[in-house]
């Protein structure tokens, strides 16, 4: 088992939704209960409307110990899931990406992308996940999950009052030589309502705690083993039908088939929000405004609409040959761009490096990453941008915008793009 696998994949619990009626033209199957009708009016239920996007931003301080060697670092997990038309039997279909981004102990450094996974699954209003057996993400499933017939808005025996408890199953997907599912039982306790602050502001939320133990393996001497415990505090946004904020302590030891033990001590904080992606019209309008402000004084820069958002492109002439050192014109242009980004409504900015197709592929990929990292660092320092809203990666020669067969085309392909992501 490679150490990197477990250093980056603990996304932990996410999801949410809005309790909506089944769409017209899609009645529940005969004899099957409509899960949205059962959920209507309850507070502790996930809620989604078609087209809404759930964003989870989870920041983790990690200590990973292999033998006597311990590594500290910060990991940013960004999850984006778009809701499709709900199914009255299966629940909310969610499709999107799970991305891991890593930086060292310097809290002012940008995050670099490490891993990215696509995912498609169903989420029921009570919190159960329905995931294809061969799909890795989401790796922690059905947490949090709520009681079927109890809720804070109900009365009598169905009431969920402060101190009330419930238990529900969950599972974690882990990769060894094959994908395995580690089952566990989660214990929950409702703590009433409490005002809580997060990066989105302050809200009065429903608070509950969860904890579970992991104990897997042992029957097969050569098989993997997992043991440890996980505790979390949740603040639930009843109006949105999603968590608002959560904290978690993850203390787990994973032993692979070769007997190598990996110990994980992870403290994390998670922020959730729902939104709708920027429309094509809005992207075009934003690009036009950026063009007017940027290209007038810096004709060597260009702005274009992409599938992911609006990209500001910095040409290769902003760097010394085969170098990631920024020259004076580059810094002057970035100073102007940074001030614009500071007042923009961008929730996340991705800096992406590109090269032409000449030369060694590995060298080009490394150079593109280094150039993107340097631009991100400069923007954070010069414009005092929040490093938690900025990340970088390098694509090498994988995404050309022009023909690499010509000198002019190769020059256009050697670029760094600052992308104001749609979602």
C-alpha positions in Angstrom: 0.0 0.0 0.0 1.4 3.3 -1.0 1.6 5.9 1.8 0.2 8.6 -0.4 -3.1 6.9 -0.8 -4.0 7.3 2.8 -2.3 10.7 3.2 -4.9 12.4 1.0 -8.1 10.5 0.8 -9.9 11.0 4.1 -12.6 13.4 2.9 -15.1 12.4 5.6 -18.7 13.3 5.6 -20.4 15.7 3.4 -23.8 15.9 2.0 -27.0 17.7 2.0 -30.2 18.4 0.2 -33.5 20.2 0.0 -36.7 18.3 0.7 -38.6 18.5 -2.6 -41.6 16.6 -4.0 -41.0 14.0 -6.7 -40.8 15.7 -10.1 -43.9 15.5 -12.3 -43.9 12.6 -14.7 -41.8 10.4 -12.3 -44.3 8.9 -9.9 -43.1 6.5 -7.2 -43.1 2.8 -8.1 -46.3 1.0 -7.1 -46.0 -0.2 -3.6 -42.8 1.8 -2.9 -42.7 4.7 -0.4 -41.9 8.2 -1.7 -39.0 9.1 0.5 -39.5 12.8 -0.1 -43.1 12.7 1.2 -41.8 10.9 4.4 -39.1 13.6 4.9 -41.4 16.6 4.4 -41.5 19.0 7.3 -38.6 17.4 9.2 -35.5 19.4 10.2 -32.8 16.8 10.2 -33.1 15.8 6.5 -30.8 16.5 3.5 -32.4 18.8 0.9 -31.6 19.5 -2.7 -33.3 21.0 -5.8 -32.2 20.0 -9.2 -29.3 22.2 -10.4 -28.0 23.1 -6.9 -24.4 22.5 -6.2 -23.1 21.4 -2.9 -19.6 22.6 -2.0 -17.7 21.0 0.9 -14.4 22.7 1.9 -12.6 20.5 4.5 -9.3 21.7 6.0 -7.3 19.1 7.8 -4.1 19.3 9.9 -2.6 15.9 9.5 0.1 13.9 11.2 0.8 10.6 9.3 3.2 8.2 11.0 4.9 5.3 9.2 7.1 3.4 11.6 9.1 6.0 13.4 8.8 8.7 10.7 6.1 11.3 11.1 5.0 13.8 8.5 2.9 16.9 9.2 1.0 18.8 6.5 -2.3 20.6 5.7 -4.8 19.0 3.3 -7.7 20.8 1.7 -10.4 18.6 0.4 -12.8 20.3 -2.0 -16.0 18.5 -3.0 -18.4 19.7 -5.6 -21.6 17.8 -6.2 -24.5 18.9 -8.5 -28.0 17.6 -7.8 -30.0 16.1 -10.7 -33.7 15.4 -10.8 -34.6 13.5 -7.6 -35.9 10.0 -7.7 -38.8 9.3 -5.3 -37.4 5.9 -4.4 -33.6 6.3 -4.6 -33.2 9.9 -3.5 -31.0 12.7 -4.7 -28.7 11.8 -7.6 -25.4 13.7 -7.0 -22.6 14.0 -9.6 -19.3 15.8 -9.2 -15.7 15.7 -8.1 -13.6 15.0 -5.0 -10.3 16.9 -5.1 -7.3 16.7 -2.6 -4.9 19.7 -2.4 -1.9 19.7 -0.2 0.6 22.2 1.3 3.2 22.1 4.0 3.1 23.8 7.3 3.2 27.3 5.9 -0.4 28.6 6.2 0.3 31.3 3.7 1.2 29.0 0.9 -1.2 28.0 -1.9 -2.6 24.5 -2.1 -1.3 22.2 -4.9 -3.6 19.6 -6.4 -2.7 16.0 -5.5 -5.6 13.8 -6.5 -9.0 14.2 -8.1 -11.9 11.7 -8.4 -15.2 11.7 -10.2 -18.2 10.4 -8.4 -21.9 9.6 -9.0 -24.3 8.3 -6.4 -27.6 8.7 -4.6 -28.2 10.3 -1.3 -31.4 9.7 0.7 -33.0 12.5 2.8 -32.2 10.6 6.0 -28.5 10.4 4.9 -27.9 6.9 3.5 -25.6 6.7 0.5 -26.3 4.4 -2.5 -22.9 4.0 -4.2 -21.8 1.6 -6.9 -19.7 -1.2 -5.3 -16.7 -0.4 -7.5 -16.7 3.3 -6.9 -14.1 4.7 -4.5 -15.5 8.2 -3.7 -17.2 9.2 -1.5 -14.9 7.1 0.8 -16.9 7.8 4.0 -20.5 7.0 3.5 -23.9 7.5 5.3 -22.5 9.9 7.9 -24.4 11.8 9.2 -27.6 9.7 9.0 -30.8 10.6 10.9 -33.6 8.6 12.6 -36.4 7.5 10.3 -39.3 8.5 12.6 -37.8 11.0 15.1 -37.1 14.7 14.6 -36.8 18.0 16.6 -40.1 19.3 15.1 -42.1 16.2 16.1 -43.8 15.6 19.5 -44.4 12.8 21.9 -42.4 9.6 21.5 -41.2 10.9 18.0 -39.7 14.1 19.5 -35.9 14.5 19.4 -35.1 16.5 22.5 -31.7 17.6 23.8 -29.8 14.5 25.0 -31.7 12.1 22.7 -29.5 9.5 21.0 -29.8 7.3 17.9 -27.5 4.8 16.1 -27.1 4.2 12.4 -24.7 2.2 10.2 -22.0 3.7 8.0 -19.0 2.5 6.1 -15.6 3.6 4.8 -14.1 2.6 1.4 -10.3 1.9 1.5 -7.9 0.9 -1.2 -5.4 -1.8 -0.7 -4.7 -4.4 -3.4 -8.4 -4.1 -4.0 -11.2 -1.9 -2.8 -12.6 -2.9 0.6 -15.5 -1.5 2.6 -15.0 -1.1 6.4 -18.4 -1.1 8.2 -19.1 0.7 11.5 -21.9 1.8 13.7 -22.3 5.5 14.4 -23.7 6.8 17.7 -25.3 10.2 17.6 -26.5 12.6 20.4 -28.7 15.7 19.8 -27.6 18.8 21.7 -30.3 21.3 20.8 -29.6 24.6 19.0 -26.6 26.9 19.2 -25.2 30.0 17.4 -22.1 29.1 15.5 -19.7 31.2 13.4 -18.0 30.0 10.2 -16.5 31.6 7.1 -20.1 32.2 5.8 -21.1 34.2 8.8 -23.2 33.3 11.9 -26.2 31.1 12.1 -28.4 29.4 14.7 -28.0 25.7 14.0 -29.1 22.3 15.3 -26.1 20.7 17.0 -25.4 17.0 17.4 -22.3 14.9 18.0 -21.2 11.6 16.4 -18.6 9.0 17.2 -17.7 5.6 15.9 -15.0 3.0 16.2 -13.2 1.2 13.4 -12.3 -2.5 13.8 -11.6 -4.5 10.7 -9.6 -7.5 9.8 -7.7 -10.1 11.8 -9.3 -13.2 10.5 -6.9 -13.3 7.5 -3.3 -13.0 8.8 -2.2 -11.6 5.5 -5.1 -9.2 5.0 -5.4 -5.5 5.8 -6.4 -4.4 9.3 -8.0 -1.1 10.4 -8.7 0.1 13.9 -9.3 3.5 15.6 -12.0 6.0 16.5 -13.6 9.1 15.0 -15.5 11.8 16.8 -17.3 14.9 15.2 -19.4 17.9 16.2 -22.0 18.9 13.6 -24.0 22.2 13.2 -27.0 21.6 10.9 -28.6 24.3 8.8 -32.3 23.5 8.9 -33.2 26.1 6.3 -30.7 24.8 3.7 -30.9 21.1 4.6 -27.2 20.7 4.8 -24.5 20.9 7.5 -23.3 24.4 8.1 -20.0 23.6 9.9 -18.4 20.6 11.4 -15.2 19.6 13.3 -13.7 16.2 13.5 -11.0 14.2 15.2 -9.8 11.1 13.2 -7.4 8.7 15.0 -6.9 5.5 13.0 -4.2 2.9 12.3 -4.2 1.2 8.9 -2.1 -2.0 8.5 -1.6 -3.1 4.9 -1.1 -6.6 3.5 2.7 -6.3 4.0 2.3 -5.5 7.7 3.2 -1.8 7.4 1.3 0.3 9.8 0.2 3.9 8.9 -1.1 5.9 11.8 -3.3 8.9 11.1 -4.1 11.7 13.5 -6.3 14.3 11.7 -8.1 17.3 13.0 -10.4 19.0 10.5 -12.9 21.7 10.1 -15.5 21.6 7.3 -17.6 24.3 5.7 -20.7 23.7 3.5 -22.7 25.8 1.2 -25.1 25.4 -1.7 -25.1 27.5 -4.9 -25.7 27.5 -8.6 -22.9 27.7 -11.1 -22.2 30.8 -13.1 -24.3 30.8 -16.3 -22.8 31.2 -19.8 -24.2 34.7 -20.0 -22.7 35.6 -16.7 -19.3 34.2 -17.7 -19.4 36.2 -21.0 -20.2 39.3 -19.1 -17.4 38.7 -16.5 -14.9 38.0 -19.3 -15.9 41.3 -21.1 -15.4 43.3 -17.9 -12.0 41.7 -17.3 -10.9 42.3 -20.9 -11.8 46.0 -20.6 -9.8 46.4 -17.4 -6.8 44.2 -18.1 -6.1 44.0 -21.8 -6.2 47.8 -22.2 -3.1 48.4 -20.2 -1.6 44.9 -20.7 -2.2 43.9 -24.3 0.0 40.8 -23.9 -2.6 39.4 -21.5 -5.8 37.7 -22.7 -9.1 36.7 -21.2 -11.3 33.9 -22.4 -14.3 31.8 -21.3 -13.5 28.2 -20.6 -15.6 25.1 -19.5 -14.5 25.7 -15.9 -14.8 29.5 -15.7 -13.2 32.7 -16.9 -9.4 32.5 -17.5 -6.8 35.3 -17.5 -3.8 34.1 -19.5 -0.2 35.2 -18.8 2.2 34.6 -21.7 5.5 32.8 -21.6 7.4 36.1 -21.9 6.6 36.8 -18.2 9.2 34.2 -17.3 12.8 33.8 -18.0 13.5 30.9 -20.5 13.1 27.5 -18.8 12.5 29.3 -15.5 9.7 29.9 -13.1 11.1 33.2 -11.9 8.8 36.1 -12.6 10.2 39.1 -14.4 9.4 42.8 -13.8 6.5 43.1 -16.4 4.9 39.9 -14.9 4.9 41.4 -11.4 3.5 44.7 -12.6 0.6 42.8 -14.4 0.0 40.5 -11.4 -0.2 43.5 -9.1 -3.1 44.9 -11.2 -4.8 41.4 -11.5 -4.4 40.8 -7.8 -6.3 44.0 -6.9 -9.1 43.0 -9.3 -9.3 39.5 -7.8 -9.5 41.0 -4.3 -12.8 42.6 -5.0 -14.2 39.9 -7.3 -16.9 37.4 -6.3 -14.8 34.4 -7.1 -15.2 31.7 -4.5 -12.1 29.8 -5.7 -9.2 30.7 -8.0 -7.2 28.0 -9.7 -3.8 29.0 -11.2 -2.8 26.5 -13.9 0.5 26.2 -15.8 0.9 25.0 -19.4 3.8 24.4 -21.7 4.2 23.5 -25.4 4.8 20.0 -26.6 8.6 20.2 -27.2 11.1 18.7 -24.8 10.7 16.1 -22.1 7.2 15.4 -20.8 8.2 15.1 -17.1 10.3 18.3 -17.3 7.4 20.2 -18.9 4.9 19.1 -16.3 7.3 20.1 -13.4 8.0 23.5 -15.0 4.2 24.2 -15.5 3.6 23.3 -11.9 6.4 25.5 -10.6 5.3 28.5 -12.7 1.7 28.1 -11.5 2.8 27.9 -7.9 5.0 31.0 -8.2 2.1 33.0 -9.7 -0.2 31.9 -6.9 2.3 32.7 -4.2 2.9 36.2 -5.7 -0.9 36.9 -5.8 -1.3 35.9 -2.2 1.6 38.0 -1.1 1.0 41.1 -3.2 -2.8 41.4 -3.0 -3.1 39.7 0.4 -5.6 37.1 -1.1 -6.8 34.4 1.2 -4.6 31.3 0.5 -7.5 29.0 1.4 -9.4 30.3 -1.7 -6.5 29.7 -4.1 -4.8 26.6 -5.5 -2.6 25.6 -8.4 -1.7 22.8 -10.7 0.3 22.1 -13.8 -0.8 20.4 -17.0 2.4 20.4 -19.0 1.5 20.1 -22.7 -1.8 18.3 -22.1 -4.2 21.3 -22.9 -2.9 23.3 -25.9 -4.9 26.3 -27.1 -3.0 26.4 -30.4 -1.1 24.2 -32.9 2.2 23.0 -31.5 3.5 22.5 -35.1 4.2 26.2 -35.4 6.3 28.6 -33.5 3.4 31.0 -33.0 1.2 28.1 -31.7 3.9 26.9 -29.3 4.3 30.4 -27.9 0.5 30.6 -27.2 0.6 27.2 -25.5 3.3 28.4 -23.1 1.2 30.2 -20.6 -0.1 30.4 -17.0 -3.9 30.8 -16.5 -5.7 32.4 -13.6 -9.1 30.8 -13.6 -12.1 32.2 -11.7 -13.9 28.9 -11.3 -17.6 28.7 -11.9 -18.0 26.2 -9.1 
